[in-house]
Amino acid sequence: MGAELAVVLHGVQPATWRACQRVIDAIGDVAALPLTLALAPGAMKDEGNTAFIDEMQERLECGDELAAAQGNEREAADDEAAIARVRAALRWFASRRWPLLGLVAERRAMSPAFRRALCSTPLRYAIEPQHIYALPQGSPVRSRRLSYSGDGMFDRLASLGRNAMIDRTEVESGPLLRFELQPGDADDAMVRRDWQRRLAWHLQYRQGRTMADVMRRWQCEKQPA
């Protein structure tokens, strides 16, 4: 797998869509890239918002990917509830004839039992904060993560220094950089300019792809000759 970059926009749902559009527009100011939009659980509960559904259909037709986002619990009983939610998301996507290949765990690491359960689904990858797993094998995929994490401005500012370290150590090494953004990441001018600059810099060395495309290529390379 060559040097690639996947932009993942988290928290996509009707309530955040205007903020998400500002992030998408800011990305477009840097480069025309296919994006992975992680639909929050609320997106699948707001059945009456046909305008949002139409927007998602348009994003698919423009080459973006829609993934499902959800929290992942650690206890066995919670694992059972979590895999039930995954299957519900698969049915929701299928009812719209939308492909669903990826699951994005927003905040917690997935338990081993939950990862094993995912191997029996049609999903082809699962992302947690520090790892990516190829499915159905359950194999970890090497990557680095750049994000502006945190719920407050202090946490976002702390992210600037951490991301600078990735700039210095990553350059052309490493097959995949996950460039992860939140709906509010275009609303603060300093944060927006910082990630736009870093995105432009990394795109000198990396090809922008959706996560589904990255994982499809990874799976092909792992096939025996």
C-alpha positions in Angstrom: 0.0 0.0 0.0 1.5 3.3 -1.0 1.5 6.5 1.0 -2.2 7.5 1.4 -4.3 9.9 3.4 -7.9 9.5 4.4 -10.0 12.4 5.7 -12.6 11.1 8.2 -15.3 13.6 9.2 -16.9 12.5 12.5 -20.3 13.3 14.0 -22.2 13.7 10.8 -26.0 14.1 11.5 -28.8 16.6 10.8 -28.0 18.6 13.9 -24.4 19.1 12.9 -24.7 19.2 9.1 -24.2 22.9 8.7 -21.0 22.8 10.7 -20.0 19.7 8.7 -20.6 21.6 5.5 -18.2 24.4 6.7 -15.5 21.7 7.3 -16.2 20.2 3.8 -15.9 23.7 2.2 -12.7 24.3 4.1 -11.3 21.0 2.9 -12.3 22.0 -0.7 -10.3 25.2 -0.3 -7.2 23.0 0.0 -7.9 20.2 -2.5 -10.7 18.2 -4.1 -10.7 15.0 -2.0 -13.0 12.0 -1.5 -14.1 12.0 2.1 -15.3 9.4 4.6 -18.3 10.8 6.5 -19.0 9.0 9.8 -22.7 9.1 10.4 -23.6 9.5 14.1 -26.4 7.3 15.5 -28.6 10.4 15.5 -28.5 10.4 11.7 -30.2 7.0 11.6 -32.9 8.0 14.0 -34.1 11.2 12.3 -36.2 9.4 9.7 -38.2 12.5 8.7 -35.2 14.6 7.6 -35.4 13.9 3.9 -33.2 16.9 3.1 -30.3 15.3 5.0 -30.9 12.0 3.3 -30.8 13.7 0.0 -27.5 15.4 0.9 -26.0 12.1 1.9 -27.1 10.6 -1.4 -25.5 13.4 -3.2 -22.2 13.0 -1.3 -22.2 9.3 -2.3 -22.7 10.2 -5.9 -19.8 12.7 -5.7 -17.4 9.9 -4.6 -17.5 10.2 -0.8 -18.0 7.3 1.5 -20.6 7.0 4.3 -19.5 5.0 7.4 -21.3 4.3 10.7 -20.1 5.8 13.9 -21.0 4.6 17.4 -19.5 4.2 20.9 -18.2 0.7 21.8 -18.6 -0.6 25.3 -16.2 -3.0 27.1 -18.4 -5.4 29.0 -19.8 -8.5 27.4 -23.5 -7.4 27.8 -22.6 -4.1 26.2 -20.8 -5.9 23.4 -24.0 -7.7 22.6 -26.0 -4.4 22.5 -23.2 -2.8 20.4 -23.2 -5.5 17.8 -27.0 -5.3 17.7 -26.6 -1.6 16.9 -24.2 -2.4 14.1 -26.6 -4.8 12.5 -29.4 -2.2 12.8 -27.1 0.3 11.0 -26.4 -2.3 8.3 -30.2 -2.6 7.8 -30.7 1.1 7.8 -28.0 1.6 5.1 -29.4 -1.3 3.1 -32.9 0.1 3.1 -31.5 3.1 1.2 -29.3 1.0 -1.0 -26.2 2.6 0.4 -23.0 0.6 0.9 -21.7 0.3 4.5 -18.2 -1.0 4.8 -16.8 0.8 7.8 -17.5 1.3 11.5 -15.9 4.2 13.4 -15.6 3.9 17.2 -15.6 7.6 18.3 -13.9 7.5 21.7 -13.2 4.0 23.1 -11.1 1.0 22.1 -13.1 -2.0 20.9 -13.1 -5.1 23.1 -11.7 -8.3 21.6 -15.1 -9.9 21.8 -16.7 -7.0 19.9 -14.0 -7.2 17.2 -14.6 -10.9 16.8 -18.3 -10.3 16.4 -17.6 -7.7 13.7 -15.9 -10.4 11.7 -19.3 -12.0 11.0 -20.7 -8.9 9.5 -20.3 -7.5 5.9 -18.1 -4.7 7.2 -14.6 -4.5 5.8 -13.0 -2.3 8.4 -13.4 -0.9 11.9 -11.6 2.2 13.3 -10.9 3.0 16.9 -8.9 6.0 18.2 -5.5 4.2 17.9 -6.1 1.4 15.5 -7.7 0.2 12.3 -8.8 -3.5 11.8 -9.3 -5.1 8.5 -12.4 -7.3 8.4 -13.3 -10.1 8.3 -9.7 -11.1 9.2 -9.5 -8.8 12.2 -5.9 -7.9 11.3 -4.5 -4.6 12.5 -3.5 -2.1 9.7 -0.7 0.3 10.4 -1.6 4.0 10.4 -1.0 7.3 12.1 -3.7 9.6 13.3 -3.9 13.4 13.1 -6.9 15.0 14.9 -7.9 18.1 16.7 -9.5 16.2 19.6 -11.2 17.5 22.7 -14.4 19.2 23.7 -12.8 22.5 24.6 -10.5 25.1 23.1 -7.7 24.1 25.5 -7.8 20.5 24.3 -7.8 21.7 20.7 -4.8 23.9 21.2 -3.0 21.0 22.8 -3.6 19.0 19.7 -1.6 21.6 17.7 1.7 20.5 19.3 0.9 16.8 19.0 0.1 17.2 15.3 3.4 19.1 14.8 5.2 16.0 16.1 3.5 13.8 13.5 4.6 16.3 10.8 8.2 15.9 11.9 8.2 12.1 12.2 5.8 11.1 9.4 6.9 12.9 6.2 6.7 10.1 3.5 7.0 7.2 5.9 4.0 5.1 6.9 1.4 3.7 4.5 -1.7 5.6 5.9 -2.4 8.9 7.7 -5.9 9.3 9.1 -6.8 13.0 9.0 -9.7 13.1 11.4 -12.0 16.2 11.8 -15.0 17.1 13.8 -18.0 19.3 12.9 -16.6 22.3 14.8 -13.1 22.2 13.3 -13.8 25.0 10.7 -15.3 27.4 13.2 -12.1 28.6 15.0 -9.9 30.4 12.5 -6.6 29.3 14.1 -7.6 25.7 14.3 -8.9 25.8 10.7 -5.8 27.4 9.3 -3.6 24.9 11.1 -5.3 21.8 9.8 -5.6 23.3 6.3 -1.9 23.9 6.2 -1.1 20.4 7.5 -3.5 18.8 5.0 -1.9 20.7 2.1 1.6 19.7 3.3 0.8 16.0 3.7 -0.9 15.9 0.3 2.5 16.7 -1.3 3.5 13.1 -0.3 0.2 11.2 0.0 -2.8 10.3 -2.2 -6.2 11.2 -0.8 -8.7 8.3 -0.6 -11.7 7.2 1.3 -11.2 4.7 4.0 -13.2 2.1 2.0 -10.8 2.6 -0.9 -7.7 2.3 1.3 -9.0 -0.9 2.8 -10.0 -2.4 -0.6 -6.5 -1.8 -1.8 -5.0 -3.3 1.4 -7.1 -6.4 1.0 -6.0 -6.8 -2.6 -2.4 -6.6 -1.7 -2.8 -9.2 0.9 -4.3 -11.7 -1.5 -1.9 -14.6 -2.4 -0.3 -14.2 -5.8 
